[in-house]
Amino acid sequence: MKILLFGKDGQVGWELQRALLPIGEVLSVGRRGAAIMADFSNPDSVRKIIHDVNPDIIANAAAYTAVDMAEDDGDNALKINAVAPAIMAKEAKKRGALLLHYSTEYVFDGSGQQPWLETDRPAPLNVYGASKLEGEREIAQSGCNHLIFRTSWVYAARGKNFLKTMVKLIGDRDELNVVSDQIGAPTGAALLADISAHAIRATLEDNALCGLYHLTAAGETSWFEYASYIADQMKAALPNAKVAAIKPTLSSAYPQRAKRPSNSRMNTEKFKAKFKLNLPHWKIGVDQSLTEVLGQV
Ligand code: NDP
């Protein structure tokens, strides 16, 4: 089984390099320092690599994830989040390959308090969300065998994310204001990668499993509660270290270039039922990554 992985240096892509190995030979593509390189701002490079490799599985963990920057860089975000995935989908369809792709809860407008279902109507609030939604639609319309996992609040011990930013700020500052009116589930890149590998195996045996799924860790929290949890764990792990006091604030007091959804809750029942898998509580993965990150401090 030949697996072509795009986005090897991202949070999820890095973990996929490990998690996909038991399924087959993994050929990892990045923007630099890889044997095979592709920059999606030239989407034709994606087609060429797929031609050359002729994979059985295409895993796409690459994306334009700079949510605020995307507001002023829509064409590029669209190329990376929709045009390149559309090419992958067409190529997957041609050769009967399975395409694994990730999307986001930012396809929704964040209204209400209920966890979003796969059947709910998307209405992105920002350019990033719109470009990711377009990518999903291109893949679905291509008719290729695919798995699309919409996830949220991704973190890892490696890469740029809220968890690592908080560890740094909590150690540096006396006090920190963190938004308390956006609710979601922090989801570890390692969990996503491991679960994706399980799902690929199951889908190779049963094509009916192809489709769109919501996939996050279990439980819910606000950014404020999440930051407070990180601060508590830091206090316990490093009793003599300085730990900032965490204060709740409202999104309206913390304006950002791109609007964020308040309700990022995702209903994962479809995923759990179809793949017969459990999703662990978000604190389990956060604890593990914190141990790793604090070990590096
Ligand atoms: P990262 O931002 O960690 O990684 C994105 C990867 O995409 C990087 O390796 C980056 O390359 C690569 N990339 C960016 N631009 C290009 C380009 N022009 N050509 C080729 N590669 C490019 O993303 P995550 O691992 O966090 O995200 C994985 C998936 O999950 C994405 O589909 C994302 O939309 C989705 N998601 C992420 C969330 C999050 O909180 N991060 C939340 C919800 C969904 P380089 O390393 O060279 O910069």
Residues whose N, C-alpha, C, O or C-beta is under 5 A from the ligand:
A	BS01	NDP	G7 K8 D9 G10 Q11 V12 G13 R31 A38 D39 F40 S41 A61 A62 A63 Y64 T65 I80 Y102 S103 T104 E105 T151 S152 W153 V154 G159
